[in-house]
């Protein structure tokens, strides 16, 4: 996370906006293109989130299996 400072302002040219496309690079574009870019970016983030969620579920299942085996071995050792 980074610190940001926001100040109120007014748009003189409401047909064009500046969009950060990543790594602190900015592009001036139309509102329609900026909206489409944001939609694509949001979809990409959602897909990555789904992949990470699936990975977390698999890792939890693996951890539970290891914990179960550890418990069984501890019980047999008694």
Secondary structure, DSSP 8 states (H G I E B T S, - for coil): -----------S-TTEEEEEEETTEEEEEEHHHHHHHHHHHHHHHHHHHHHHHHHHHHHHHHHHHHHHHHHHHHHHH-
